Amino acid sequence: MITTVFGGSAPKPNDQAYFDAQQLGDLLAKRGHSVMTGGYIGTMEAVSRGASEAGGHVIGVTCDEIESWRDVRPNQWVKEEWRYATLKERLNALIEKCDAAFALPGGPGTLTEISLMWNQLIIQALPPTPLILIGKGWQTLFNQAFYIELGSYVAQNQRDLLQFAPDIQSAVQLLENS
């Protein structure tokens, strides 16, 4: 199974968010999953490191546009690089070439990844694929949208395509139960 992990680029090796992402990579690799990330720094690096150190296969999906915008290269734990010219191509690969996806905390990029994948699940452009959002932040954000601000715009069957987990262990358990 190829499992994509979305998440922010900000976490550093001594941060709890980095440790959590590294632990997720470790848990997925120990369960036989190949891990696919955006291939760069922060969460992507931590997941890659955890999976690699556990003996797992790590795919890094990179692109020229990001490397032109920011001085960054694939992290050292990427075993297989899938390189694209544009961010759109990169996003499509991360979303379309996975069997399941997790989203750790992140910023606008992570929210874009979640939204794009979710929308493709809604319109059935993707086969049914687990999309598991980890952490209180995502639950709070989507509860605000679902129940307070945009409830009439988001049907229950669309809401049901997102799964929420409070922590890494719960997220992995959700995937195993899917």
Secondary structure as the mmCIF struct_conf table of DSSP 4:
data_model
#
loop_
_struct_conf.conf_type_id
_struct_conf.id
_struct_conf.beg_label_comp_id
_struct_conf.beg_label_asym_id
_struct_conf.beg_label_seq_id
_struct_conf.end_label_comp_id
_struct_conf.end_label_asym_id
_struct_conf.end_label_seq_id
STRN STRN1 ILE A 2 PHE A 6
BEND BEND1 SER A 9 SER A 9
TURN_TY1_P TURN_TY1_P1 PRO A 13 ASN A 14
BEND BEND2 ASP A 15 ASP A 15
HELX_RH_AL_P HELX_RH_AL_P1 GLN A 16 LYS A 30
TURN_TY1_P TURN_TY1_P2 ARG A 31 GLY A 32
STRN STRN2 SER A 34 THR A 37
BEND BEND3 GLY A 39 ILE A 41
TURN_TY1_P TURN_TY1_P3 GLY A 42 GLY A 42
HELX_RH_AL_P HELX_RH_AL_P2 THR A 43 GLU A 53
TURN_TY1_P TURN_TY1_P4 ALA A 54 GLY A 55
STRN STRN3 VAL A 58 CYS A 63
HELX_RH_AL_P HELX_RH_AL_P3 ASP A 64 TRP A 69
BEND BEND4 ARG A 70 ARG A 70
TURN_TY1_P TURN_TY1_P5 GLN A 76 TRP A 77
BEND BEND5 LYS A 79 LYS A 79
STRN STRN4 GLU A 80 TYR A 84
BEND BEND6 ALA A 85 THR A 86
HELX_RH_AL_P HELX_RH_AL_P4 LEU A 87 GLU A 96
TURN_TY1_P TURN_TY1_P6 LYS A 97 LYS A 97
BEND BEND7 ASP A 99 ASP A 99
STRN STRN5 ALA A 100 ALA A 103
BEND BEND8 PRO A 105 PRO A 105
HELX_RH_AL_P HELX_RH_AL_P5 PRO A 108 ILE A 122
TURN_TY1_P TURN_TY1_P7 ILE A 123 GLN A 124
BEND BEND9 ALA A 125 LEU A 126
STRN STRN6 LEU A 131 ILE A 134
BEND BEND10 GLY A 135 GLY A 135
HELX_RH_AL_P HELX_RH_AL_P6 LYS A 136 ASN A 143
HELX_RH_PI_P HELX_RH_PI_P1 GLN A 144 GLU A 149
BEND BEND11 LEU A 150 LEU A 150
HELX_RH_3T_P HELX_RH_3T_P1 GLY A 151 TYR A 153
BEND BEND12 VAL A 154 VAL A 154
HELX_RH_AL_P HELX_RH_AL_P7 GLN A 156 ARG A 159
TURN_TY1_P TURN_TY1_P8 ASP A 160 LEU A 161
STRN STRN7 GLN A 163 ALA A 165
BEND BEND13 PRO A 166 ASP A 167
HELX_RH_AL_P HELX_RH_AL_P8 ILE A 168 ASN A 177
#
